[in-house]
Amino acid sequence: MSDVEEQFFVKEVLRHKNGRRGKSSEFLVKWEGYDGEDSWVPLPRFFKDCPEEVQEYLEKNNLEMCRNRSGKQIICPKETPKNLP
C-alpha cells in the first residue's frame, strides 16, 4: 500500500465561479491524463499549486483577483481606466 498521492497537471481551466456567502472563488479544471470528471478547485489552493495557470486564465479573460466584503479572494473584471481620451 502506498501513501504517495497521484499528481495530475492542468490541461485546461474551463471556467470560474465566485463563492456565495463569503466563500472564495473556484475554478473548474480539466486534468491532463485524468479520465474522471473535471473538478472545482478553490482559488487559494489552486493559486498556491498552479499560479501560472491562474494568471494565464485571468489575463485571457480580462479578470483579476480581488477580495469580497468577507475578505475572501474572488475573481473580478479588470478595472478599466476611466480617464482615457
Contacts in CASP RR format, 6 or more apart in sequence:
PFRMAT RR
TARGET T0000
AUTHOR 0000-0000-0000
METHOD contacts of the structure
MODEL  1
MSDVEEQFFVKEVLRHKNGRRGKSSEFLVKWEGYDGEDSWVPLPRFFKDC
PEEVQEYLEKNNLEMCRNRSGKQIICPKETPKNLP
8 31 0 8 1.000
8 32 0 8 1.000
8 33 0 8 1.000
8 34 0 8 1.000
9 31 0 8 1.000
9 32 0 8 1.000
9 33 0 8 1.000
10 29 0 8 1.000
10 30 0 8 1.000
10 31 0 8 1.000
10 32 0 8 1.000
10 50 0 8 1.000
10 53 0 8 1.000
11 29 0 8 1.000
11 30 0 8 1.000
11 31 0 8 1.000
11 32 0 8 1.000
11 33 0 8 1.000
12 29 0 8 1.000
12 30 0 8 1.000
13 27 0 8 1.000
13 28 0 8 1.000
13 29 0 8 1.000
13 30 0 8 1.000
13 53 0 8 1.000
13 54 0 8 1.000
13 56 0 8 1.000
13 57 0 8 1.000
14 27 0 8 1.000
14 28 0 8 1.000
14 29 0 8 1.000
14 30 0 8 1.000
14 38 0 8 1.000
15 27 0 8 1.000
15 28 0 8 1.000
16 25 0 8 1.000
16 26 0 8 1.000
16 27 0 8 1.000
16 28 0 8 1.000
16 43 0 8 1.000
16 57 0 8 1.000
16 63 0 8 1.000
16 75 0 8 1.000
17 25 0 8 1.000
17 26 0 8 1.000
17 28 0 8 1.000
17 40 0 8 1.000
18 25 0 8 1.000
18 68 0 8 1.000
18 74 0 8 1.000
18 75 0 8 1.000
19 25 0 8 1.000
19 26 0 8 1.000
19 72 0 8 1.000
19 74 0 8 1.000
22 68 0 8 1.000
22 69 0 8 1.000
22 70 0 8 1.000
22 71 0 8 1.000
22 72 0 8 1.000
23 42 0 8 1.000
23 72 0 8 1.000
24 42 0 8 1.000
24 43 0 8 1.000
24 44 0 8 1.000
24 72 0 8 1.000
24 73 0 8 1.000
24 74 0 8 1.000
25 42 0 8 1.000
25 43 0 8 1.000
25 73 0 8 1.000
25 74 0 8 1.000
25 75 0 8 1.000
26 40 0 8 1.000
26 41 0 8 1.000
26 42 0 8 1.000
26 43 0 8 1.000
26 46 0 8 1.000
27 40 0 8 1.000
27 41 0 8 1.000
27 43 0 8 1.000
27 46 0 8 1.000
27 54 0 8 1.000
27 57 0 8 1.000
28 38 0 8 1.000
28 39 0 8 1.000
28 40 0 8 1.000
29 38 0 8 1.000
29 39 0 8 1.000
29 40 0 8 1.000
29 41 0 8 1.000
29 46 0 8 1.000
30 38 0 8 1.000
31 38 0 8 1.000
31 39 0 8 1.000
43 54 0 8 1.000
43 65 0 8 1.000
43 73 0 8 1.000
43 74 0 8 1.000
43 75 0 8 1.000
44 73 0 8 1.000
46 53 0 8 1.000
46 54 0 8 1.000
47 54 0 8 1.000
47 65 0 8 1.000
47 73 0 8 1.000
54 65 0 8 1.000
57 63 0 8 1.000
58 64 0 8 1.000
58 65 0 8 1.000
58 75 0 8 1.000
62 77 0 8 1.000
62 78 0 8 1.000
63 75 0 8 1.000
63 76 0 8 1.000
63 77 0 8 1.000
63 78 0 8 1.000
64 75 0 8 1.000
64 76 0 8 1.000
64 77 0 8 1.000
64 78 0 8 1.000
64 79 0 8 1.000
65 73 0 8 1.000
65 74 0 8 1.000
65 75 0 8 1.000
65 76 0 8 1.000
66 73 0 8 1.000
66 74 0 8 1.000
66 75 0 8 1.000
66 76 0 8 1.000
67 73 0 8 1.000
67 74 0 8 1.000
68 74 0 8 1.000
END
